[in-house]
Amino acid sequence: MLKADFFESDRFTKFADEKFVLFEADFTRNVDLVSSSQKADNLILKNKYKISSYTIIIILDKKEKIIGVKKSYNLMRDPSCHFNFIESVIKKLT
């Protein structure tokens, strides 16, 4: 839902085109669908960024320092708080 409502929206695309490089990591519940190399890569990401819950958005600077974290998504499918989050991170950078 977050992918459709937020990441694939025209509004997010505008932000991404101007400010971000988007990397999507898929931590699927059905681990049988994931290759052993993807499992290893996911474990590295999970440990490096101390990921304990999903859905999570982590914004990094070019030195891979965390500059913003937003967890979860609501069942009302309202991405407004995610856009507020992105806008607040952009303001920090400028």
C-alpha positions as CSV (number, residue, x, y, z in Angstrom):
1,M,0.0,0.0,0.0
2,L,2.8,2.5,0.9
3,K,4.5,1.8,-2.4
4,A,1.3,2.6,-4.4
5,D,0.1,5.5,-2.2
6,F,3.5,7.2,-1.6
7,F,6.5,6.0,-3.6
8,E,4.6,5.8,-6.9
9,S,2.8,9.1,-6.5
10,D,3.6,12.1,-8.7
11,R,4.3,14.1,-5.5
12,F,7.0,11.7,-4.3
13,T,8.5,11.4,-7.8
14,K,9.0,15.2,-7.8
15,F,11.0,14.9,-4.5
16,A,12.9,11.9,-5.6
17,D,13.9,13.4,-8.9
18,E,15.3,16.5,-7.2
19,K,16.8,15.2,-3.9
20,F,17.0,11.4,-3.5
21,V,18.3,8.2,-4.9
22,L,15.7,5.6,-4.0
23,F,16.7,2.1,-2.9
24,E,14.0,-0.4,-2.0
25,A,14.8,-3.5,0.0
26,D,12.2,-6.2,0.2
27,F,12.1,-8.1,3.5
28,T,9.4,-10.5,2.4
29,R,7.6,-12.7,5.0
30,N,8.0,-15.7,2.7
31,V,11.7,-16.3,2.9
32,D,11.4,-19.2,0.4
33,L,10.9,-16.6,-2.3
34,V,14.3,-14.9,-1.5
35,S,17.7,-16.0,-2.8
36,S,20.4,-16.8,-0.3
37,S,22.4,-13.7,-1.5
38,Q,19.3,-11.5,-0.9
39,K,18.8,-13.0,2.5
40,A,22.5,-12.2,3.3
41,D,22.1,-8.6,2.0
42,N,18.9,-8.1,3.9
43,L,20.6,-9.3,7.1
44,I,23.4,-6.8,6.6
45,L,20.9,-3.9,6.1
46,K,18.8,-5.0,9.1
47,N,21.9,-5.1,11.4
48,K,23.6,-1.9,10.0
49,Y,20.5,0.2,10.4
50,K,19.0,-1.6,13.4
51,I,15.7,-2.3,11.6
52,S,13.3,-3.9,14.0
53,S,10.0,-3.3,12.3
54,Y,8.5,-2.9,8.9
55,T,7.4,-0.8,7.0
56,I,10.3,1.6,7.5
57,I,11.7,4.5,5.5
58,I,15.3,5.4,6.3
59,I,16.9,8.5,4.7
60,L,20.7,8.6,4.6
61,D,23.1,11.3,3.6
62,K,25.9,10.6,1.1
63,K,28.1,9.3,3.9
64,E,25.4,6.8,4.8
65,K,24.6,8.6,8.1
66,I,20.9,8.3,9.0
67,I,19.2,11.7,8.8
68,G,15.6,10.5,9.1
69,V,13.5,7.5,10.0
70,K,9.8,7.0,9.5
71,K,8.2,3.7,10.7
72,S,4.8,2.1,9.7
73,Y,1.9,3.0,7.5
74,N,-1.7,3.3,8.4
75,L,-4.7,1.3,7.1
76,M,-6.5,4.5,6.1
77,R,-3.9,4.8,3.3
78,D,-3.1,8.4,4.1
79,P,0.5,9.2,3.1
80,S,0.4,12.8,4.3
81,C,2.6,12.1,7.4
82,H,5.2,10.5,5.1
83,F,5.2,13.6,2.9
84,N,5.6,15.8,6.0
85,F,8.5,13.6,7.0
86,I,10.2,14.0,3.6
87,E,9.7,17.7,3.6
88,S,11.1,18.0,7.1
89,V,14.2,16.1,6.1
90,I,14.7,18.3,3.0
91,K,14.4,21.4,5.2
92,K,17.2,20.0,7.4
93,L,19.4,19.6,4.4
94,T,19.0,23.1,3.1
